[in-house]
Amino acid sequence: MLFNFIFGERKFLFQINFFNKNAMLGFFKKREPDSLTSKSVYYERECVVNTVTDLFLLLSDIKDFEYRNTNVPITISNIPLNGINTKQVKKILDTPKYIFNNNDNIEGHSVLFYKEEADIYRFLIQFHFINDNLFFVANKIYTGMSLSHNNKVLIVKQLAKKYLNLDDFDVPGDYGIFIRDNNNNKLFTRDGVYFFVNYITGDNVIDELYEKYTFVGNELKKNKDDTFNKSLDKFL
């Protein structure tokens, strides 16, 4: 089944030069996170929650979605969404490609990045934590470029089959599907320049973050109103 093919067991291909002693030794070394080079710029640019504004907009959006309920626990790469910390993710998925400490922008925020491949598909999965508590996962799915229409339809249909037991789900034009399990964990797709399957924990940390950063929403509304009033004044 495609969903298991995409999110199930990972396959790796190793190539060793047996005439190179360093290459042989390198095979047995534990995989380390990418160093602070140009790769760090890449991963930090890919991070979908960089600022308190990004965080508040995410937390606001999930309150407005209309979810379909499921009795199937929502997971990502066989990882549950409740009570998860960085150590547990690393135990299941091994060492991440990159670890982003974003504490300067959002207090207590860190991100683990994993890159995987399966056939033509590529996955950039980012696990977001606040004070070592998982609260959000963004899974960017792509091929050499963006996903085709048929790819997106197939993925959404597989999500509907897995969590809603629907074989004939009518995929909307925006490829949107919104699902909530019995632990209030949420899954939703988002299509833009790239296609994402996103996951939100049902733990209390979500309500705590929303309450903590409500002031951001108030500032955004005030700035929007001020801009509108100034623009309106030009034509009155």
N, C-alpha and C positions, 0 to 999 in steps of 0.2 A: 504494500500500500504506500502511496506517495508520501503520506505524512511521516510514516515510520522511516521511509527512505531519506527524508529530509532531516528529521530531527532525531532519528534513532541512532544506532551504533555507528561510531565514526571509524573510517578506514584511513590508514596512513601508509605512504610508500616511502621507504628509506632507500637511499643509494649510497654505497660505501666504496671508496677506492681502497682496495686491499694493499695497494702498493704505497699507500701514504699512511705512515704511522699516526700522524696527527688526525687524519680523517677517521681512522679506526678508533682512536681514543675518544674523539668527539662524539661518536655514535653512542657511547656509554654514559656521556654526561647528561645530567638532568637538564631538561629544557628550561631555559631562563627567559624572563620577560625581556622584551626589546629594550635596548639601552636608550638613554636620553639623547637621541640624535634627531635627524629629520623625521624618523618614524614617530617620535612623540608628537610632532606637529600634526602628522596625519591623523593619529588616533584622537588627539584633543580636538581637532577640527571636526571629526566624525561624531564626537560626543553630542547627543541630542539634548542633554540638559546641562548647560554650562553656567547659567546665571539664575538668580532667584526669580527673575522674570520668566525664564523658560520653565522653571519648576512650577510656579504658580499657574501659568497657562495650561500646563499639563494637568495639574490637579483640578483646575476649573473645568477643562474639557470633559474629563471622565464623569463628572457629575451630570452632564447634559445628555449623555448617550442613552439610548433605549436598548437595554440588554435582553438577550434571550437567556433563560435560566437552564442550567445543566446539573445533573447529578454526578457527572464525571469530574473528578478533581483536575483543575487546570495545572499543567506542568510545562516546563521548558527544558528540553534536553534531559528529560527524566528527573529534573529538579523541581520539588514542590515550591510553592510561593510563600508558605507560612513559616515564620521562625527560622529563616535561613540567614547565615552569616558568610563571610568571605572564606573561612576555613572549610565550610561544608561544600561550597561551590568548587574550590580547588581540589577537594578530595575526589569529587566526581569527574571533573573535567581536566584535572591536572593544572599545570602552571599556565597562567594566562599569557597572551601575547604582549599585553601591556597593562600596567596599573596606573591609573590617573588619580592623583590626589588633588581634588578640586576644593579643598578646604578654604582657600583664599577667596573663593567666590560664593560658596555655599557651605555653611558651617557643618563639619562632620561628613562631607560628601566625598565618596571615592567610587571609582568605576573599574571593573575588571573587563578587559576586552578579550574575546576569543574569535579566531578566524577559522572557518571550516569550509570544506568543499565536498560535494557529492555530485558526481557526473558533471553536468553543465552548470550546476548551481553553486553559488558561493554565499557564505553567511558571515556577517559581522555581527556578533552577539555582544551586547554590552549590558553588564549587570551593575545596577546602580544601588549604592548603599548609603544610608545615613547612620552614622555612629555604629557601623558594622551590621546594620539591619537591612536586609534586602527590601526595597520598596518598588523597584521598577526594572523591567528588562525590555530592551529594544532589539529586535532581530531584523536586521537589514538583509533582504534576500535579493540577489541579483545574479546575472550571468556575466558575459563579457561586458555587457552594457546594462540596460534596464531590462526588467522582465517584460515579456510579451503579454498581450491580452490573454492568450490561452493559458500561459503560465499562471497568471494571477487568478483566473477563474478556477483553474485546477486546484490551487492551494486553498482558496476560500471554500471550495466544495469539500475538500478533505477535512478542513476544520469543522465544517458543518456536519460531516459524517462522523467524525471522532467524538465531538462533544454534544451534538444534538440528534444524532442518529437519523439524519436526513440524507436520503440518496438523491433527492431532486431539488436541492436548495436553489432558489432563484437568485443568482448573484446580481446585485445592483450595479449600476453603471460606475459607481465609485469604488467597487470591490469591497464595500464595507461589511463587516460582520462584527457583532458585539455580544460577548458571551460572559456570563457570571456564574460561578459555581456556589456550592452551599457554604463555603468559607468566605464568601464575598470577594474572592479573587476574580480578576477581570482580564479578559483578552479582547483585543480589538485590532483591526487592520487599519493602516493608513497609507494611502497612495499619493505620491507626489513625484518628485524627481526620481526617487527610489521607493520601493515597496517595503513596508515594515509590518511585522506582526509584533504587537506590543503587549506586555503583561504587567498588571498592577496587583500588588499584594492586597489581601483583605485585612492585614494587620492594622493595629491602631496607629501605627506610624503615619499612615496617610492622613488621617484626621488631624493628628498633631501637627504635621507639616502645613496643612491647609490653614489651620488656625494661626500658626506662627507667622505665615507669610501673607495673611489677608491684607496687610498694609500695602503690599505690592499691588494688589488689585485695586485698592482705593486710589493709589497714585496713578495707575494706568488710566482709570476712569476720569480722574481730574485732568490729566494731561490731554486726554482725548476731547473732553468738553472744552477746555481752554483753546485747543487748536481749532475746533469747530467754530467757536464764538469769534475768534480772530479772523478766520476765513470768511465768516458770514458778514462781519463788519465791513469788509471790502466792497460788498455789493449792496449795502443798505444805506 
